[in-house]
Structures are given as C-alpha cells and as structure tokens.
Amino acid sequence: MTARAALCLAFLEGRIINVKNCFETIGLTNAAREVSRMVEIPFKIQISRHRMKGKSRYGQEVSWINYRLNRDADYNQAGIVKMKEYVQSQLPKSNEGRTPAEQSKFRQQELFIKSL
C-alpha cells in the first residue's frame, strides 16, 4: 500500500492525523505538506484543521495541528468516492498475504472499504 493510500484510509476510518501519529503510523514526516499534496488537491476535498496547544515534558509551549476529514460535508462527497476507489485499487488482494494474519488483515481492510 502506498503512503497516499494509507493516509486516505486513515481519513476514511475517521482518524485524526497530526505530525506525531502520521510519522508513527504512515511514515510521512511532514503531515502539513502531505495532507494538502496527497489528499486535498488530487481528490478535491477539504480537510479540517484544528490548532492545538500544550506544553512539552520540559514545560516549553508547543502547538500542532490535528487534521480530520469532514465526511458529512456535501462538498467532500465526490472526493470521498474517489478516495475510496483509489484505496481499493491500492489494497493488496487478501490472498497475497504470506501468513494467515496478513491475509486476515487484508480481508478486514477490503471489507471495511466496501462497507463505506
């Protein structure tokens, strides 16, 4: 699965993406750039941004942005359909897994995408 497909799948699942979890789960180090470049522009959708503020473990002020797909918005519906089609085209087939656990994971992803 490509990084673009993984990012689209995360948004379709309803997950909130930020710099930290984008790097840990998808492997992209610059969420701000990649959300726009890989998702918003090609699929013509709008991702909502919510600025967060907090403190580091050393007391330093920090801020980051949480990205979320607005699935209920009418202006995103056509793009969401395109995203689903793209993710389906990038998913490996369930019989391509080397182990039963991988095959099960691939089947679960296929079923999830079809249920959307």
N, C-alpha and C positions, 0 to 999 in steps of 0.2 A: 504494500500500500504506500502510496506517495505521501509526502508531508502535507500536500494540499488536501488530499482525500482524508487524512487523519484530522486535519483542522476542521474541515467541513463536517465530518462525522461528529466531532466533539460539539460543534454548534448545533447540529441536528439533534443530538442527545439532550440538549438543554443545558450543557455545562457552561460555566463561567470561566473564561480564559483570561489569564493575566501573565505577566512576564515569567514568574516562577513556575507555574504549572504548565505553561506552554513549553518551556525548556525541558521539564522533567518528563512529561508525557508524550510530547510530539517531537521534541528535539530541535525546535526553532528557537534561536536565541534572541530574536528581535520581534516580539509579538506586535508591537505598534506598526512596524513596516509590513509584516507578513499578513496581518489581518486585512489590511487595505489591499495589498497587492495580490494576494492569493484568493481572497473571498469576495470582498466588496466589489471590486472593479470587474472581474470576469463574470460574476453571477448577477451583477446589478442589484445588490441588496444593501441595506443599511444595518450596520452592527451598532448597537448602543454602547456608549462609553460612560462609565461611572468612575469618577476620580475618588480614590480612597486615600486617607491619610492615617499615619500611625507613627510609632516610634520603633527604632531598632532595639536590639537587646542591650545596646550601649547608651540608649537614651537619645539618639540622634533622630531628628524629624525626617520621616520618609514619606513618599507618596508614590502611588502606582495607579494604573487604570485597569478596571475589570471590563472585559468585552463580553457581550451577550447578544445572541440573535433574537430579534423580536419576531417570534413565529406567528403571532396573532395579527400583525400589521398587514393590511391589504397590499401595500406597496412592495412587500417582500415575497408574496406568494409565488409569482412567476420564477423568481430567483431560487426559491426553496425547491421547486420542482426540478430545476436544472442541477442544483446541488445534489439532490437525491440520485438523479440519473448518473451524474459524474461519480459519486461514491460507489454506486452499484457497478459501474464499469471498471473501477479500480480494485474492488474487493477480489481477493483470490477465491477460487472455487473451493467449496468445502472439502472436496476430495483431494485437494493439493496439499493438505497438511501432512506432515511427516509423522506426527504422533496423534493418537486419539484425542488428546487435549487440544491440539491445534485444530484438528478437524471440528471439534465441538465449538471452539471459539469462532471459527469461520462461519459455521452454521448459525450461531447465535447472531452474528453481525448481519448475515443475509436476512434472517427473519426479522430483525429489528428494522432494517431499511425497508423491507417490504411492508411492515406494519405502519409506516409513517404516512 
